[in-house]
């Protein structure tokens, strides 16, 4: 009986030792792995002045680290006036101009405070920055 108990204790100790050993591996990425992580960056570019009934270009510059993304899967601009219900949000598909710049043409009918979100999906990542801007009377 003593041999059986010793056998089970040794087996248990062996399992604990081998199960807890990580052989120097870490769950967090190493510095070399972290430097390889790339971020999808989206910068909304708005005109300095936006007036009622004047056509303007709203743009989104899309980069992956320093590389300009010319092959985004999806770029949509969601636009709404402050205080409007969610069903009144307008979504417009952006077109690639050049060098990672996607844009839409838009004319605003009313003055006020507006918001735009650029929904961008590219290379398996999604980013959706939001900007506030004001539309003024002529």
Secondary structure, 3 states (H helix, E strand, C coil): CHHHHHHHHHHHHHHHHHHHCCCCCCCCCCHHHHHHCCCEEEEEECCCCEECCCEEEEEEEEEECCEECCCCCEEEEEEEECCCCHHHCEEEECEEEECCEEEEEEECCCCEEEEEEEEEEECCEEEEEEEEEEEECC
